[in-house]
């Protein structure tokens, strides 16, 4: 536990090789897996059900 406490205080500089990410989130309920989908509200793919995704905007860091 002490190692985790020390690591949480360390600032890692992670070089970026891409600017976007996509995630598929699975959750098991009893013996059935379910997938989290989000309905988009942005101009691109408006009102379409999609997996979790995003990008790093200008000025943001990883």
C-alpha positions in Angstrom: 0.0 0.0 0.0 2.9 2.4 0.7 4.2 1.9 -2.8 0.8 2.8 -4.3 0.7 5.9 -2.1 4.1 7.1 -3.3 3.3 6.3 -7.0 0.1 8.3 -6.9 2.1 11.4 -6.0 4.5 11.0 -9.0 3.8 13.0 -12.1 4.4 10.9 -15.2 5.1 12.6 -18.5 3.5 10.4 -21.2 4.4 11.0 -24.8 1.4 11.1 -27.1 1.4 9.0 -30.3 -2.3 9.5 -31.1 -5.0 12.0 -30.3 -8.1 9.8 -29.9 -9.4 6.9 -27.9 -12.2 4.4 -28.2 -13.3 2.2 -25.2 -15.7 -0.7 -25.0 -17.0 -1.1 -21.5 -18.4 -4.6 -20.5 -20.2 -5.3 -17.2 -21.2 -8.8 -16.2 -24.6 -9.1 -14.5 -25.2 -12.7 -13.3 -24.2 -14.7 -16.4 -24.9 -12.0 -19.0 -22.4 -9.4 -20.3 -23.8 -5.9 -21.1 -22.1 -3.2 -23.1 -22.3 0.5 -22.3 -23.3 2.6 -25.3 -23.8 6.4 -25.4 -26.1 8.4 -27.6 -24.1 11.1 -29.2 -25.2 14.8 -29.0 -22.5 16.3 -31.1 -22.9 17.3 -34.8 -20.9 14.2 -35.9 -23.1 11.1 -35.7 -25.9 13.0 -33.9 -28.3 10.8 -32.0 -26.4 7.6 -33.0 -25.6 5.0 -30.3 -21.8 4.6 -30.0 -19.1 3.2 -27.8 -17.2 5.5 -25.5 -14.7 7.7 -27.4 -13.0 11.0 -27.4 -10.0 13.0 -28.3 -7.5 15.4 -26.8 -8.3 19.0 -27.5 -5.9 21.8 -28.2 -4.0 22.7 -24.9 -5.0 19.4 -23.1 -2.4 16.9 -21.9 -2.7 13.1 -21.5 
